[in-house]
Amino acid sequence: MNWSIEVDTDTCIGSALCVGIAPEHFELVEGFSRPRRPEVDPAEEVTDAAESCPVEAITVRDAGTGEVLAPER
């Protein structure tokens, strides 16, 4: 199972919490978060980053089913 990571650039405020929590998965580009890779192996720090985003701009999904894994809604 792989996970897909999406960042809503219209919502992102560039707080960089995701980069601090999961620097191997997120980077700031022109002041906004971007996933380093759109699909990753499951990793707790990825869901932690999505849950910590102050504006919920990050969505983590099961790449196979599309089920939203984080943030919890």
N, C-alpha and C positions, 0 to 999 in steps of 0.2 A: 504494500500500500504506500502510495506517495501522497503528499499534501501539495496543494497549490496555494500560493500566497498572492493576494491582491491588495494594492494600496489605492484607495480612492484619492486621487490627487486634488480633487475639488474640496475634499474634506480635510486633508492633512494640513496641520499648522506648523509642521517642522519642529516639534518639540524634541525630537531625537531620543525619546525614551526607548524606542525600539532598537535603535543603534546601540544604546548603552546596554540593553538586555541581551540582544542577539546580534552582535556586530558581524558575525559570519553570514548572517542572513539578510541584513538590512544595511543600507547606506543612504546618506543624504546627497541628493543631486539638486543643485540650484535651490537649496533650502528646504527640499521636500523629500520625504522618505520614498525609497524604491526598494523592492526586493532584489537581492543580488542574483537570484535565480527564481523563475516563476514556479518551479516545481522542486520540492525538496523531500528528503526522507523525514519521517516524523521525528520531531524534536521538541521537548518540553519548552525550551526557550522561545520557540516560534509562537506557541500559544500564549506563553507569558507576555510576550511583546504585544500581541493582539489584545490581550486582556488589559494591559497597562496603558494602551493608547488613550489619551484623554478625550479624543473626539471619535473613537471607534472607527478610524479610517482604514484599519487593517482587517481583512477577512481571510481566515484560514479554512480551506475546504479539503475534504477527501477528494483527491484528484479523480478517482474512479467513479464515485457516486454523486459528487457535487454537494454532499452534505456539509453544512457549515459546522465546523468544529470550534471555532473561536472568532469573535468573542461570543460568550453565552448571551443569549437574548431572552 
